[in-house]
Amino acid sequence: MPSPPLTPRPGPFSPQVDERCLTFCSQSIAGRIHGHDPWCRSLCVRRVFLHEVTRVLSHHQTQTVQQLPGKRPRVETTEVVETTPVHHPLPPEGQRYSGWLHALLGRTINGEAEPANSSSENVGIDDLRYWKAGWYLWWSRSRWAAQERMDLMRRSLDNQTEWQRLKERRNEEWAHGAGYDESRFVEDANRIDDLASMPPFPDVSHESILLPIPDTLPLGEQFRNVLAPTWKVLEVVRESVQSGAQKELAHRIYEKAFTDEPIKLLRVCCSMIWENMGFGEDEGPDQTDPRKKS
C-alpha cells in the first residue's frame, strides 16, 4: 500500500518561495572601453513571514473537558504558542523611503504622517524601522546593489542584520584610517580599477528603494466613489422602468412627433441663436416668430 505524500512543514522548513527578483543590465561600447558601470535596473518582491520576525518562547497543549447534558464528556485540545517579536532593522534604503507608498495612498505609519524626504542619516535609535510580516518591494539602479541582493537571498534576516553591521564597522574603520585586512584583494583590484579612494563597502543605498506593500490597497473604495453617481442613475432608471414612467414618456414622444410642436420649438431655437449671434430681429432667416403671435 503506497504511503501518503508528505506535507511540507510551515515555517523555516517550508519550500515556499518568499522572494523573486528580475535584473536587467546593458552596456555600451564606449562604456566598456572607459570602464563605466553597466546600466542596470533590478526589481524584487519579498514576502516576510511571521516566523522570520517572531521567536517562539513556549509551545504546549491545553486540554479542556466539556460536560454536555445527556452526552459523554468531550475533551478539546488547544495548542498554545507564546511568541515575542524580533526586531530586525530595515536596510538603509528602507529607513529612507518606507513611507513613500503609504503617503501616496494616504496612509499613515504608527498613526502619524511621515514626510517623503526623510533620510536614513537623520533616523535615531528610537525611529528605526524594522521588518514586519508582509510584502515588500525593492528597486535599484545600482549593479553593486543587485549583486549584493543576490547574495542576501541566501541569508536570513538575522544574517542580513549582521552583514549590515559588518559593513558599517568596516567602513567606519576605513574612515578613521584603519588598515584593511584584505590588502591583497585591494592591491589586485587597484590594478584593474581605481578603488584606492573607495571604502571597503561603498554605500549604494541612495540608488535603491525598499517599500512595504500594504496588505489591502484602497482601490475598491476609490472605484466605489467614482462609480457612485453611475449606480444612482441606473437605480433611478430601473425604478422609472418598473413604474411605467419610461413607457409613458415614449408614448408621449411618439404622439408629439406627429404635431406641429417640434417645428415650433425648432423655429424658436433658431431665432434665439440668431439673436445671440448679434443680428437684428428683422434680419433673421425666418421672420415668422411664433413667440410674437398672439
C-alpha angles and dihedrals in degrees: 000000000000116000118243116261117267117250114222113244117244123239124039092349095056118113090212115132113249101175138032125185135190121194127182123185135175135181134198129218092247092046091053093049093049094042096244121164114260121255104259138175123185131187126185133179113204128188117200113204126212095250089061094060100035135062123212112234099179139355121196142143129242126201126206126187118218118203112208120186112253094006138088117268113270121216117211120195119206126188113223118199119185114200138175127206119255115214113218110173118232116246118263093270089056093049090054105042108022092109098055099086092044090050091051091051094045092248129139132218116230089349095299131098115244126212115242094224096061115133133205091238090068096046114112130204092266092048098053116128119222137202114271132185109276144064126318133190119211123190130175141168095198121098089205090057090047092053091048090048091056090052092048090056088078094049130081122232089261092054091045090055091051090049091053091050090050091053092049092048093049092047091049091052090049091049091054092051098257117156119258113234096214094068094149091057092051092046092052092044093051089060089063103032138009101261098144092102095044126093118241090259112026114213107244096159090110087068094053137067129204115192129181111227113221116239091236125029116212092233094116092055092048092050091049091052092049094047096041095097090047093054089048092053092047090051091052091049091049092051092048091051092049093047093050095243092123091052091049091049092051090049092051092048090052092052094046091051090070095052132077093251096094090054092049091050091050091051092050091050092049093050092049091050090048092052093047090053088064101256122134122258091246092052096062122123089243117033091187102097112184089205091064093054112097 
